[in-house]
């Protein structure tokens, strides 16, 4: 665990392996989603945002 880059008062388990920074749930977003990340298959941030997007789409349907 580490301190969120944007909210240092929050400890987070979400580590962006591409940029080696921690982000909290409120900040879950890839810093540069248009650029391919070799870590994507094991990226918790990518999967969390993908899951969140799917939940948002199912609620609005």
ChimeraX attribute file (.defattr): number of C-alpha atoms within 10 A of each C-alpha:
attribute: neighborCount
match mode: 1-to-1
recipient: residues
	/A:1	9
	/A:2	16
	/A:3	18
	/A:4	21
	/A:5	15
	/A:6	13
	/A:7	14
	/A:8	13
	/A:9	10
	/A:10	14
	/A:11	15
	/A:12	17
	/A:13	14
	/A:14	21
	/A:15	19
	/A:16	21
	/A:17	16
	/A:18	15
	/A:19	11
	/A:20	8
	/A:21	14
	/A:22	24
	/A:23	25
	/A:24	21
	/A:25	14
	/A:26	9
	/A:27	15
	/A:28	18
	/A:29	16
	/A:30	17
	/A:31	11
	/A:32	10
	/A:33	9
	/A:34	7
	/A:35	8
	/A:36	9
	/A:37	15
	/A:38	10
	/A:39	12
	/A:40	14
	/A:41	9
	/A:42	11
	/A:43	17
	/A:44	17
	/A:45	22
	/A:46	19
	/A:47	14
	/A:48	15
	/A:49	15
	/A:50	13
	/A:51	12
	/A:52	13
	/A:53	11
	/A:54	11
	/A:55	11
	/A:56	11
	/A:57	10
	/A:58	9
	/A:59	7
	/A:60	6
	/A:61	5
